[in-house]
Structures are given as C-alpha cells and as structure tokens.
Amino acid sequence: MKTITINVSEPVYDDFRRAAQTLGRPTSELIREAMEGYRRDRLRPQRDLRGFRPQSLGRVLQPLSNDDDLLAEMLAP
C-alpha cells in the first residue's frame, strides 16, 4: 500500500471522521473506500449491456410478424 498526503477541507474531513466514529472504523479506511469507489465508477467503469445506447443499423429489412420465433432462429445450427 502506498502512503500519500492529501489536503482536504475541514468540513469534508469532519464528515469522514464523524462517520468513522459512528461506524467504529478508522477514518483512513473510509477515505480509501471512497477513493476506490471513485476509481471503480469513474476511472475504470465496467460496462454492461444496460450501459450501451441503441445504435441505428439502417432501415428494417423485413418487419416481424406475430408468428416470428426469434429464439428458434438463434438456436438453429
């Protein structure tokens, strides 16, 4: 683990310190968790299908009917 020095405002540090006391955990541990959350969410976001926007692939070649069975087509060899 790398030791670093950071400067934060008094209100921010006080919030972390009070939360740490309430939870019975070290303040540094909460700050590390906050940094890891920022890293996970902002610096290295994991993409899943819900994160992608639909893309237009052009016009519809053949509209689907009520009788179409897409699962059968996907499973066909």
Phi and psi in degrees as GROMACS dihedral restraints (atoms count N, CA, C in turn):
[ dihedral_restraints ]
;  ai    aj    ak    al  type     phi  dphi    fc
    3     4     5     6     1   -92.9    20    10
    4     5     6     7     1   130.6    20    10
    6     7     8     9     1   -86.7    20    10
    7     8     9    10     1   130.7    20    10
    9    10    11    12     1  -131.8    20    10
   10    11    12    13     1   163.4    20    10
   12    13    14    15     1  -118.8    20    10
   13    14    15    16     1   128.4    20    10
   15    16    17    18     1  -128.5    20    10
   16    17    18    19     1   152.9    20    10
   18    19    20    21     1  -107.8    20    10
   19    20    21    22     1   125.2    20    10
   21    22    23    24     1  -129.3    20    10
   22    23    24    25     1   158.0    20    10
   24    25    26    27     1   -69.3    20    10
   25    26    27    28     1   155.5    20    10
   27    28    29    30     1   -57.8    20    10
   28    29    30    31     1   -44.9    20    10
   30    31    32    33     1   -61.3    20    10
   31    32    33    34     1   -38.9    20    10
   33    34    35    36     1   -64.7    20    10
   34    35    36    37     1   -47.7    20    10
   36    37    38    39     1   -63.2    20    10
   37    38    39    40     1   -40.6    20    10
   39    40    41    42     1   -62.1    20    10
   40    41    42    43     1   -39.4    20    10
   42    43    44    45     1   -61.5    20    10
   43    44    45    46     1   -45.9    20    10
   45    46    47    48     1   -65.2    20    10
   46    47    48    49     1   -41.0    20    10
   48    49    50    51     1   -63.5    20    10
   49    50    51    52     1   -45.2    20    10
   51    52    53    54     1   -64.2    20    10
   52    53    54    55     1   -42.0    20    10
   54    55    56    57     1   -62.4    20    10
   55    56    57    58     1   -40.9    20    10
   57    58    59    60     1   -63.8    20    10
   58    59    60    61     1   -41.3    20    10
   60    61    62    63     1   -63.7    20    10
   61    62    63    64     1   -42.9    20    10
   63    64    65    66     1   -62.1    20    10
   64    65    66    67     1   -40.7    20    10
   66    67    68    69     1   -85.4    20    10
   67    68    69    70     1   -10.6    20    10
   69    70    71    72     1    69.7    20    10
   70    71    72    73     1    36.1    20    10
   72    73    74    75     1  -129.1    20    10
   73    74    75    76     1   159.8    20    10
   75    76    77    78     1   -68.5    20    10
   76    77    78    79     1   145.0    20    10
   78    79    80    81     1   -59.9    20    10
   79    80    81    82     1   -41.0    20    10
   81    82    83    84     1   -60.3    20    10
   82    83    84    85     1   -34.1    20    10
   84    85    86    87     1   -66.1    20    10
   85    86    87    88     1   -42.0    20    10
   87    88    89    90     1   -65.4    20    10
   88    89    90    91     1   -39.4    20    10
   90    91    92    93     1   -66.4    20    10
   91    92    93    94     1   -40.3    20    10
   93    94    95    96     1   -61.1    20    10
   94    95    96    97     1   -42.4    20    10
   96    97    98    99     1   -63.1    20    10
   97    98    99   100     1   -39.9    20    10
   99   100   101   102     1   -63.8    20    10
  100   101   102   103     1   -41.1    20    10
  102   103   104   105     1   -65.5    20    10
  103   104   105   106     1   -41.2    20    10
  105   106   107   108     1   -65.3    20    10
  106   107   108   109     1   -39.2    20    10
  108   109   110   111     1   -62.3    20    10
  109   110   111   112     1   -41.5    20    10
  111   112   113   114     1   -63.1    20    10
  112   113   114   115     1   -44.2    20    10
  114   115   116   117     1   -60.5    20    10
  115   116   117   118     1   -45.9    20    10
  117   118   119   120     1   -65.7    20    10
  118   119   120   121     1   -43.4    20    10
  120   121   122   123     1   -83.9    20    10
  121   122   123   124     1   -32.7    20    10
  123   124   125   126     1  -110.9    20    10
  124   125   126   127     1   -39.0    20    10
  126   127   128   129     1   -90.6    20    10
  127   128   129   130     1   -33.5    20    10
  129   130   131   132     1  -135.9    20    10
  130   131   132   133     1    62.3    20    10
  132   133   134   135     1   -67.4    20    10
  133   134   135   136     1   139.4    20    10
  135   136   137   138     1   -88.3    20    10
  136   137   138   139     1   128.4    20    10
  138   139   140   141     1   -96.3    20    10
  139   140   141   142     1   132.1    20    10
  141   142   143   144     1  -123.5    20    10
  142   143   144   145     1   177.8    20    10
  144   145   146   147     1   -60.4    20    10
  145   146   147   148     1   -29.0    20    10
  147   148   149   150     1   -69.3    20    10
  148   149   150   151     1   -17.7    20    10
  150   151   152   153     1   -86.5    20    10
  151   152   153   154     1    -8.0    20    10
  153   154   155   156     1   -96.6    20    10
  154   155   156   157     1   141.5    20    10
  156   157   158   159     1   -88.1    20    10
  157   158   159   160     1   148.6    20    10
  159   160   161   162     1   -62.1    20    10
  160   161   162   163     1   144.1    20    10
  162   163   164   165     1  -113.7    20    10
  163   164   165   166     1   140.6    20    10
  165   166   167   168     1   -81.5    20    10
  166   167   168   169     1   130.5    20    10
  168   169   170   171     1  -110.9    20    10
  169   170   171   172     1    15.5    20    10
  171   172   173   174     1   106.5    20    10
  172   173   174   175     1  -161.5    20    10
  174   175   176   177     1   -77.6    20    10
  175   176   177   178     1   159.4    20    10
  177   178   179   180     1   -73.6    20    10
  178   179   180   181     1   125.7    20    10
  180   181   182   183     1   -78.4    20    10
  181   182   183   184     1   -39.4    20    10
  183   184   185   186     1  -151.3    20    10
  184   185   186   187     1   116.7    20    10
  186   187   188   189     1   -64.7    20    10
  187   188   189   190     1   149.5    20    10
  189   190   191   192     1   -77.6    20    10
  190   191   192   193     1   144.4    20    10
  192   193   194   195     1  -108.2    20    10
  193   194   195   196     1   172.5    20    10
  195   196   197   198     1   -65.6    20    10
  196   197   198   199     1   -20.0    20    10
  198   199   200   201     1   -89.9    20    10
  199   200   201   202     1    -8.0    20    10
  201   202   203   204     1   -68.4    20    10
  202   203   204   205     1   137.9    20    10
  204   205   206   207     1  -121.7    20    10
  205   206   207   208     1    94.5    20    10
  207   208   209   210     1   -68.6    20    10
  208   209   210   211     1   -33.0    20    10
  210   211   212   213     1   -61.6    20    10
  211   212   213   214     1   -42.1    20    10
  213   214   215   216     1   -61.1    20    10
  214   215   216   217     1   -39.3    20    10
  216   217   218   219     1   -67.1    20    10
  217   218   219   220     1   -37.6    20    10
  219   220   221   222     1   -70.3    20    10
  220   221   222   223     1   -32.3    20    10
  222   223   224   225     1   -89.3    20    10
  223   224   225   226     1    -9.0    20    10
  225   226   227   228     1   -67.8    20    10
  226   227   228   229     1   141.2    20    10
